[in-house]
Amino acid sequence: MELLDEREVRANLQKQVTEDFPYPLAVIKANLPGTDKRSLISAVAVCEGYFQLKNKGVRHMFMSYSCEGLIFYLSIDRDIRELKKICVDIETSHPLGRLMDIDVMDTRGQISRRELNLSPRKCFLCDEDAHLCVRNQTHTPDDIDRYILSVFRKYLVADDLATRWQRLFFTALIGELIKPRGYGCVTMSDDGSHTDMDAMLFIESANTISHLMCKAYAYPDDFQKLRDIGRIAEQKMFETTGNINTHKGAIFLMLLVMAGLQRENPVAHIARLCQNILADFDKAQSSHGMTLYYKYGITGIRGLAKEGFRELFEIYYPFYLKHSCDETFLKIICENPDTTLMHRGGIPLYNECREKAKSITNQQDRFAFDAWMKSQRLSPGGSADMLSALILMDCFMWIKEEIEDEPTDKNRHRRYLRIE
């Protein structure tokens, strides 16, 4: 019933937008089966569709997130037939195009492929019309899931290494954004404790920084080069977001994790790279982390980096493999020395937050904790960065298993195709 309700909401919204703006409307949504289309794969696919159309003359943009998944509504200043051809080309040629469904319409209604003398879309698994296979339930859910996973894996495995790392970074950052509850952080569903940022800002930021961070893949042994690329990415992030800090901590963390993943012992490698990192505290710099160090001696993420992010690799990642995203995020909040939390709430409230997180035993507790964090204007941004790094690690391991023909983790079905 919820899916039918959301489809009715979408139909009404499409009608309203086409009446309010004198341009054809492109609606980008996931081309996936099921009554709940929210997943990491669907979100990345729809975001990729958005960035393919972003520079095609968009005059108005709106996004929604529900059981239909992430949806973009773009009013585009183009001839409707030309726009439909562009969208069909994206659906046909983009690595994730098969997982996108881009409808084009105006006040007269939707334009179809047949009106352009094009064949209707084929089924994922055979040459039949896709609508026939859906209606007849020709293929099993497991077969369809395996196909979707194979398409996404090929997207990640891009032959060009810079493109591969860009997609890995982007996927990890979007994966963090779709967590079911933010506990004060921004998610696809709400803005958490923030009044200056939302999901769209994070999506734009993730796209910007991932295209810059990927250049660092060639320098896994050069800490200064990694830091220089990170600073460029940080500068571009601020330009994209209007000087709002969406991913500053994630840039630093994920570049080091990327370097570690390219070596046999990631923890030891990162520790070697960061052996002198605490010397940062001897410099005259102003940041939340510096303030906490001078006041309380808390080394924050620099201290974790000096130890090679041992907890991330040896505690959080094994936990993530066996538990939901939500459970993993709560564990990180309980244990991670999150300087973002400390800055926003002070040490007493930070300690209270961790104790509350440790006491959670059921869904009702989770909703109550989420509401409490928002009421206190708390946001565990450092812990969210850790979650991004875990998703990056998992995607990398998936690629590694595929390339080296190793057995893959069967739980990826739930991590990539479901929201937990």
N, C-alpha and C positions, 0 to 999 in steps of 0.2 A: 504493500500500500504506500509506503514511504517513497519508493521509486516512482510510482505513478503520480504521486503528489508533486514530486520534484520536477517531473517532466511537464506537468501542467504549469508549474511556476516558470519553467524555462520558456515554454511556448508563449506565455503572456508577456514575459520580459522581452523576447525576440520581437513580438508584435509592437511593444511600446518603443523599443529602440529604433526600429525601422520607421516608425511614424515620427519620432522626435528628431531624427538626423537624416538628412537628404542623401544618404550614401548606402550602397549595398552593405549588408552585414555578414561577416564571416564568424561562425561559431565553432570554436575548436574544443573538442571533447575527446574522451578516450573511446576507442573502438575495441572494447573489451566486453566479454559476457558477464553476467551476474547481476544481482540486485544491489550490490554495493561495490562501486568501481574505485573506491579510494585505495590507492596502493602506491608504492614507490615507483613502480614501472609506469603506471598511468600518469602520475604527476610529472615525471621527467618527459614522457612522450608529449604531453599537452604543452608543457613549457617550451619544448623544442619547436613545436608547431607555432607557438606565439612568436618566438624569435625569428622564425622564417618569414613571418608576415609583418613584423614590427615596422620595417622600413619600406613597406609597400604603399604608404599613403594613409596610415591610420589617423583618423580625425577624432575618434572617441573610443575609449576602452573601458571595459568593465569585466570583473572576474567574480566567479562564485565557487563555493566549495560545499558539497553535500554528498549524499550517497551516490549521486551521479559522477562523483569525482570532481577534479578541477576543471573548470570551463572558462574560456576566454570569449568575450563578445567584442568584436572589433568592427567599428564602422570605418570603411575604407573608401577613399576617393578614387575609385576605379570603375570602369565599365563592368557591369555584373558578369558578362560572359568572359571577359578577360580575367577577372578575379577568380571565377570558377576554374578556369584553365590553370591558373597559378596554384590553386589549392589542390587540384587533381595531381599536378606535377609533384607537389610536396608529398602527398599521400603515396605516390608511386615511387619516387626516387630517394626520399630521405630514409636513412637506416631504420628509423622508427615510424615511418609513414604508414605501415600496415596497422599500427596500433593507434593511429589518429583517425578521427572522423571530423572532417571540416565541411560543414554545411554553409552554403551561400544563399542569401535571400534578400528580398526587398519587400516593399508594401504589397507587391503582387503575389508574393509567395516564394517558395524555394526553387532554385534552378537545379535541374538534375543533370547527371552525366549524359543521359540519352539526348537531352536538348543540344549537347555538343557533339552528338554522334559518337559517343564513347560507350563502351560496354559497362554494365554495372560491376561493382566490386565482387571479386571472387572470394570463395571461402578460404580461410587460413590453410586448410589441409587438403582441399581438392579443387577441381575446376568448376564446381557447381556455383550457382548464384549464392552469395553469402546468406541472403535472407531465407532461401529455401532450407539451407542446412540448419540455420538457427530455429526455424519453425518446426522442422522435422526432428530436431535433436539428433542429427546424424552422427556426431562425434562425441566421445566421452569428455567430461570435464578435465580428466587427467591428460588426455591427448592435447586438448586446447592449451592447458597450462604449460605443458612441455614446449609447445610451439612458441608461446609468448615469452617464456624464459630464454629460448634459443635466440629469438630475435633481439632481445635486450642484451644478451651476452655478446652477440656479434657486434652490436652497437658499441659496447665497452671495449671490445678487443681491437678496435681500429688499428690498422697496420702502422700508421704514422704515430710514433710514440708521444709526440706533443699533443696530438688530438686525443689519444688514449687517456693521457693524464688530465686533459681538460674535461673530458667526459666523466672520469672518475671523481674529480673534485666537484663538479657540478652535481652529480648524482648524490654524493655524500651530503652536500649542503642542502639540497632539496629533501633528502631523506630525513635530515634533522627537523626540517620545517613541517613535515607531515606527521610528526609524533602526535598521538591522540590527545595528550594534555601537555600544556606548556609549563604549568606550575609557575606562571608569571612571565614566561618567555613567549615571544610571538610564535603562533602556529598558523597553518592555513585557515583554521576556524576562527581565531580571534587574536587580538593584539596584546593579550596578557596584561602586564602591568605598565605597558608603554602607551604614551600618547603621541609619540613622535615617529613611530614606525609601524609598518604593517607587513603582511605577507608579500604584497607586490613589491615593496621596497627590497625585501630580502631576495626575491627572485631576480630582480634586476642586478642587485649587488653580487649574487652568486654567479650570474652570467659574466659580469665584468671581471671579477677577480679570477675566476677559473681560467679565462683566456690569457691571463698574465702569469698566474702561478704555474701553469703547465710548462712554461719555459725553463723552470728550475729542474726539470727531470734530468737534465744533462750534467748537473753539478751536485751529486749526492755526497761528495766528499769535501765540498767547499762551503764552510759555514758562512763566510762573508758574502759569497755570491748568493746563497740562499736568502740571507738577510737583506741584501740589496734588492733582489727581486721582490721579496716580501714588502719592502717599503714602497716600491713602485705600485704594487697591487693595492696597498693600503691607501696611497694617494689617489688612485683611480676610484677606489671604493668611495672615498669621501666626495669626489667629484660627482659620482653617480647618485649618491644618496643625499646630496645637499648638506654635507658635513655631518651626517649622522653615522655613528659607529655601529654598523651591522655585523661585521665579521673580522674586526682587527685581531682578536685573540685566535680565531679559527685560522687565519692566514699563517701566523707564526707556528701554531701547533701542527697544522696539516702539512706544511712544507717540511718540517722535521720528520714527521711520520713517513712522508713520501721518501725522504732520503733513507730512513731506516729500513723501509720495506725492500729497498734495492740491494740490501746486504744480508748475509746469512744470519747474523745476530743483530736484529734491529735495535734492541735495548743498548747493547754495548756500543754500537755504531753511533747512535744519537748521543750517548754519554760522552763519547770521545769528541764529537763535534761541539758539544756544549760544555766542555770541561772548564772553560774560563768565563762562562756566561754570568756568573754572579758578580763579575767585575762591573757589570752594568750599574750596580748599586753604588759604585764609587763615582759615577758621573752625575753631573748636575742636570737631572732630567725631572720632568713633572708628569706623573701619571698616577692612577689609582694604586697600581701595584707598588710604585716607589713610595707613595705615602704610607701604605700599610707596612712596608719593610722598615722605614725609618721610625715608625711609631711602635710597631709590635715585633719587628724582626721576622715577619712572614715573607718567605721568598716566593710564594705563589707558583705561577706556571714556570718561572725560571728555575726554581728549585726542582720541580718535576722534570724539566728538560735535562738538568744536570745529572739526574739519576736515570736518564734514558727513557722517561715515561714508563717506568717499569710496571706501575699499576695498570696502565692502559693495556699493555700487551699481555701481562701475566695474570691479571685479575678480571678486569672489565671485559676483555674480549672473550675469554672462555665463558664468562657468565652470559654475555650477549648471545652466544651460539645456542644456549639452552633456554633462554628466557625471552619474554616479549620486549619490545622497544621500551614500553612504559616501565616495566620492572627494572630494566637496565638503567634508564634515566634516573629513577628513584634511588637506585644503589649508588650511582655516581654522586647525586646530590648529598647523600648521607656521608660519603667518604672523601670527596674531592675538596681540597682547600680552595674554594671558589672565591677569588678576590672580588669578582663582580657582586656577589651576594654580600660580602663583607662591606664593600663600599656603599651599597644601597641601603643596608639595614644596620650597619654597625656590628660589632662582634657579638653582643648579647642576642640580638635578633637572628644573627647568622647561626648561633648555637641552637636557638630555639627551633629554627627551621630544620636543622639536621635531626634534632630529636623527634620532631613531628614526622619527618619522613621515615625514620626508623620504626615508628609505631604503626605504620599503615599495614592493614591486613586484608582489606576488601575494597570493592569498588566504591562504596559509600565513603570510606576514608580518603580515597583518591580524589573524589569530587570535592570533599570538604577541604583537603589540603590545597587543592588548586584554587579554591575560593579564598582561603586564608592568605595564600601568597599574593594574590591580586589585591586583597584588602590592605596588605602591608606594603604594597608597591615593590615587592621583591621580585628579582628575576635572576635565576641561576645561569647566567650567560656562559660562564666558564665551563659549567657542566654540560651545557648544550654543545659547546665546542668539542668536548670529549666525545659526545655521542656522534657528532659528524665524523670525527677521526675513526671511530669504530666502524661506521658504515664504509668509509674509505678503505679501511683494512679488509673488510669483508669482500667488497667488490674486487679488490686487488687479488685476494686469495682465490676468488672464483676464476679470474682470468688465469692465474698461475696454474690452477688445477687443470683448466681446459688446455692450456698450451703444453703442459707436461703430462697430459693424459692420466691424471691422478683421479681417484674417486672423489666426487663432489659431495658437499654437505646437503643431505636431503631436506633439511629444515629451511633451505633457501626459498622453497615454495611459500612458506608462511611469511618470511621476512620481506620478500619482494612483491608478492601478490596480495598481501593482506595488510591491514593496519591493526596492530595490537598494542 
